[in-house]
Amino acid sequence: MASDRDQALRVADKLLKGGKQPVALAHFRKLSTTYPDDLVLHNRIGDMLCLNGVGHEAVPYYEKVAFAYRDAGFLPKSVAMFKKILRQQPESFETMVELGNLYLRQKLPGEARNYLLHAADNYILNAGYQRAREIYRTLIDAEPGDPGHRIRLAETMAAAGETEAAAGELLATAETMSSPSSEESRLKLLYRALELAPTDPTTILAIVRSLEEAGKVDEAKRLLDERSDGNGDPSPFLQAKLSLILGSEGPQAALDMLTGPGHAAFDRDDFIRVLDACRTGPGDGAFWDRIDPWLAGVGSGRAQAILDAAVELEQPGYVPALTRLVRDEDNRGSRERTALLLERLIPILHGEQQHEEASGFEDMLRELKPASSILRSEPDPVAPPEVTVVDPGSASGPEKPSDTELRHDFQELEAPSVPLNKTDEEFAAGRLTQAEILEKYGLEDKALEQVREVIERFPGHVTGQKRLIDLVKSGKDKAALRDAFVGLAFAERASGNLDAARSAAKRAEAVHPLEDAVREGLEAFHLMGDTDQRSGVAAGETATVAEAAQEAAPVVEEDDVDVLFEEDTETEPVHAPDVDNEVVAEPELPPEPELPPEPEPLPEAVTAPEPIFDAAIDMGGENLASLAAALEGELFLDDGESLVPEAPKEQSLDEVFAAFQEQVEKQVDADDFQTHYDLCIAYREMGLVDEAIAA
């Protein structure tokens, strides 16, 4: 009962004060055993012992209370009890650790740090390295941003004889110190790590990087020279020196080192790194001029690995490296691999319009692999194919759909020619100028909107299509870039530039896989695939250009529109060069235009011979479309407008900017707040404060 407990406690206290310490201690122990869970009793016993000068006897009673409070989650009460213990036993290191951990549990790292560091120092003084390491790791977890804890841990490891682990810890600590203000401290740590592990290349390379960042390149080179001249593998040190030279002296000095006596230390990635630097600097020609003799001589055994890596610098392949790899494999007698490389190289050369070079490699491939699908089919010189002229009015004909039918199926892809009048030219030029200004000041999205307005209105505008490609190719949307190249292909075709159109179609396919419908459309317009077979006129055919043009030309109904031309018998007939015969859709004419009873004679520069359609047939399908476009531009020019537009005058930047502002006032509504905000930002970046406020 409580009264019995209190009476026994008073008896024990009286005995203690009367100097009968052993008897009193026996009474206290009996009470502790009788009431083991009475924390208040244990605390009172401890206090009585402390008051009577036997505090060391109070520690077990205080510990029982302290641990009970800790386990129950009463952290502040537990802290108070451990502090009582520490007053009685100031050198109790575990009590310090318990106090530190209790403060960490209460999110008080500052209070915990003092107790834990003091405990760790005392453990180190007493050779308790393992316990000290545990304490430092606790501090590292609590305060990961404080490098001092990791440094203390590393020094504890070094004191325990674990030098390599200590060097690794110092190296990891130095890597976390990335601010310029800590540059000197970082170097000190690295040099200390080098003292602990003098042969570790990782530490040496870390010092070199820090010296380079501090601008001490010469000191870094001296350190690397010292290590590369010593025992062990010099490769990592020579590679690090190559990086230093590449950054400080340039690609030429790096090439000297690559092909010098220590070339065996460099791997293929080192060569590619220098090649990349040459491509962005003096040009890749400087690299190959120096490397080619070396590859043919001392470095011949490494040519294959280096060229294999260089080929992958570009997709589908880096041509200078690919051509050299072909010759290297051919010299080695590797017929199968040479053929595979040729099948990769030839389409790339054709895509880059290097047809002569491609032809030479085709001859090589023909010898190695005659059945290769890459080889172009050649016309039979003995029996050239005949041109079949199909009567449009005949009920019978070839089963294969005609080009006209195919183009009708894909008419949404075909870009009409662009016979711009002056108003249209001003519209397109204004939009493209605005796009250029917006792109200059970082507003790529707004610039793209301006260019798309031109493309939507004039799909055949070649300059607009090219500007669209320039804006889209900087992004990551490969499908959008592919579509832009497809648009350029049809625009170039409408302008009569078939080679450029086919090149754009090939680039579209290289950028991103084409959709089946788009591919069929490109083939229908002879921009992809076997264009000679599809057009029906192969090289070496005996049919005349006029006959082929009659086959390809669309049938014009006489009742649709009557066009009158004035006779001009003195003008020489116009003949176009032989080109692939293509069917071009007639430009749409406004319904029933009013024509003057006696049209004005055409200017001498553009007068057409009579009969005009006979001359058009002689010119072929492409020039027929160009002539139709020119006629449309002439027939529907505004009153007083010249047939041949004047050359645009050069404009100053002020004039361009004034025109830009005028277009903005006309087209941007007052309540279009987003556009006005974007303009304000652009003006401010240009330094035009007044214009920014007005916007």
WOGINOR-V269908 format. One record per helix or strand. SS is the DSSP state (h for helix, s for strand). FROM is the first residue (numbers start at 1). TO is the last residue. If there is no record, write none. Layout:
ss=SS from=FROM to=TO
ss=SS from=FROM to=TO
This chain:
ss=h from=2 to=17
ss=h from=21 to=34
ss=h from=39 to=51
ss=h from=55 to=57
ss=h from=59 to=72
ss=h from=75 to=88
ss=h from=93 to=105
ss=h from=109 to=125
ss=h from=129 to=142
ss=h from=147 to=159
ss=h from=163 to=175
ss=h from=180 to=196
ss=h from=201 to=213
ss=h from=217 to=228
ss=h from=235 to=248
ss=h from=251 to=258
ss=h from=263 to=265
ss=h from=268 to=280
ss=h from=284 to=296
ss=h from=298 to=311
ss=h from=319 to=332
ss=h from=335 to=351
ss=h from=355 to=368
ss=h from=403 to=409
ss=h from=422 to=440
ss=h from=444 to=457
ss=h from=462 to=472
ss=h from=478 to=494
ss=h from=498 to=511
ss=h from=516 to=524
ss=h from=531 to=535
ss=h from=545 to=552
ss=h from=604 to=606
ss=h from=612 to=635
ss=h from=653 to=667
ss=h from=673 to=686
ss=h from=689 to=694
